[in-house]
């Protein structure tokens, strides 16, 4: 039985690239470069790379990057886009809960909900954090964005989705936020690349900063910084608030 996040990305690569939340790539890569002091000798892994937007932008800037995703359709589009740019990027199909690498990378990035926090149980989400940690060298850095659990306590997730929705983009209906599990249950309505209208029942886990800190500490991270994640404009000056829909996490061992 396919999970909703597998069905969603079966044939949704071109449409995905038009979604409003994927438009901040260059600014986000500026921040990544700053975080690693523009050291081009470092090896980077992009977990849940989707259609490869961060991988391609970083490769264009001269970095060695491996992109992994669960969706063949997204990866196919990533390979096409890299070819159009004349880039050779190592894109591989893997499940983020079970990665085949160990201690190989200096930096792991997992942006725009690349797998985490879409899994159906908290244990599976934790497996993703565990695997992202496993692939890093002993002094590696882990940078990811995730849904901010403080936001739904003060705002309606449904109203947020309505405010950012654009013509032709996916819409989210029947949102209901469960305070006991911090999961938002909703129905995503979208049109795939072949023009088929689809409806999927989704649920996503929102995390509060103290949970993320605790999970990462159990994985051996010594330094954990959490900020508000502004689309295309990540910054260490953005203190996380209840207004941020997403948080940016930077962890070092």
N, C-alpha and C positions, 0 to 999 in steps of 0.2 A: 504494500500500500504506500503510494507516494505521499510525502508530506507536502503541505501547501507551498513551502519555499522551493521545493523541487518542481512542482507543477507551474509555479509562477514564472520560472526562468526557462521553461522549455522552448519557447519561441517568442522571446520578448527582448531580444538584444538591441535591435534598432530603436524600438520604442523606448526602451530603458534609457538609452543615451539622450533622449529628449526630455526626460523627467527633470523637474526643477531642482531636485536635491543632488543632481550630479554635475551641476554647472560650475563648481568652484575649484576645479582641478589645479589650475596653475597656481593660484594663491596657496592652496594646501601644500603643494610641492615646494613652494618657496619656504614654507615653515619647516617642512621635513629637512630640506637642505641646511637650513639654519641650525636645526637640532643636531645634525651630524657634522657640523663645521665644514660642510662642502667637501668631505673626504671621499674622493671617488674610488678609493681602494676598498671601501666597505662593501660587503655583500648584503643585499636587501631581499626580504621575502614579502610579497604582497598577498596576504591571506584573504580569500574571498574577493579576488581581483575583479570579478565581473567581466565587463568588456575591456578591461585593461587600462582604464583611463590614467590611474596613477603610475602604473608600470611603464606605460608608453611615455608619459611626460618625464619620468625620472630617467628612462633610457635615453631619451632625446637629450637630456642634460648630461649624459655621459656616465650614468651609474649602472652597475651590474645588478640586475634584478630578476627574480624568479616569481612568476605570477601563478597562484593556484586557485582553483575554483571547482565547485561540484557540478556546475552546469556546462554541458558540452556546447550548448547553443551560445552561451555567453563567451566561452573560450574561443569558439570558432570566429566570432565577431572580433575578439581581441587580436587574434592572429591576423585577420584581414586588415584591421586598422594598423597594426604594426608594419605589415607589408607595404601598405600605402605610404607609410612614413619612411620606408626603406630600413626598418629596424629588425634585428634578429633578437627576439626575446623568448626566453624559455618559459612557455606557458604549459602547465601540467594539470591534469584532472585528479584532484584528491579531495577527500572529505577532511575538513579541518579538525574533526575529532580524532583523526588517525593519520597523522602526517609521517612520511617515511624518512624525514631528515632528523639529524641529531647534532647539535652543537656546530652548525655550519654557517649561521648567519649572524651579522653584527646588529642588524635592525630588522624587526618584524613590524609591518604596518597592517592594520585591519580597519579600514575606514568605511564609513557609510554602512554600518551594520553588516560587515562582511562575514556572515555566518552567526557570530555572536551578536545579539541575544535572541536569535530567531528559533532556537531549538525548542523542542516540546517539553523538556524537563530542565530544571536547574542543574542537574548532574551533567547533562549533555553540554550545556553552555559552559560549565566548568571544564569539561574535557577539552573544549576549544582553547581556553586560556592555558590549560596544562600543555597542550601540544604546541601552542605558539611559543611557550617558554622553553620547551624541549629543543626546538630547532635553533635556539640562540646559543651563541658562544657565552663563556662564563661572564663576560663583562657586557653582554648584549643589552640592547634597548628595545622596549616594546611600546608601540604607540597605537592607540585605537580610539575609535569613537563608539559611544553606545547611548541608548535612550536614558534620559535623565528622569529618575523616579520622583524627583521633587516637582517636576512640571505638572503631572496629572493631579497632584494634591491641591494645586491652586488654579488649574485651568481645565477646560474641556478638551480632550484629545480630538473629539469630533470637530469642534469649532476650529481647532488648529489646522486639521487636514483641509477643511473647507476654505480657510483663509489662504493656504498656499497652493491650492489646486489650480491647474491651468487647463484650458481647452485641450483635449486630446490626451491628457495625462490620466493616470489611474486615479480613481476616487475611492474613498473608504466610507462604508456605511455601517450602521448598527454597531458603533463603537461602544463597548462597555468595559470599564476599568475595574478590575477586581482588587480591592484593597488588601485582601488576605494573601494574594500571590504576587501582586504587582504586575499582573499581566493584562494587556489590553486585547480584548477579543473584537475582531471586526471582520467585515466582508469587503474584500478588495474587488472592485469592478474595473476591468481594463480591456483593452483590445490588443491582441497579440500582433506579431509582425505580418501574419497572414490575413489580418482583418477580422479574426474571430473574436466575438465578444465573450469574455469569461468572467466568472464569479468565483471567488475562492474564500473560504473561511480561514482566517489567519489568527494567530495569536503571538504577541511579542512580549518579551519580558523587559520591564523597566527596572533599572538598578539605582539605589541611592548610593552616594559617595562612600559611606562607611562600609557598605557591603563589598564594593569593588576593592577598597583598600584592604579589607580583611582577606578576600579571596587572593589578592596578589601577594600579601604578606605570607600566606600559607605556601605560596609557590617560591618563596625565597627572595622576593624583591625588597630592596632596602629603601629605595627612594621612589615614592609614588606621588605624582602631582596630578591634580584634577582641575580642569578649567572648563569654562563654557565653550562650546564648539560653534563658532560662527561660520556659516557656509563660505568657503573660499577665503576665509580670513582668520585662520587659527592664530591665537596669540597667547603668550603666557601672562599677558596683562588682563585677560578676561576672566575675572573671578566667576566661578559657577554660581548662578542664581536660580530662583524658581522660574525665571522667564526663559531659561535655556531648554530647548526641546532635547538637545543632545549634550553630552559631556565629552570632553577630550581628555584622555588618560595617557600619561607618559610615565612609564615605569622602568627603573634601572636596577640591575642586580648588584 
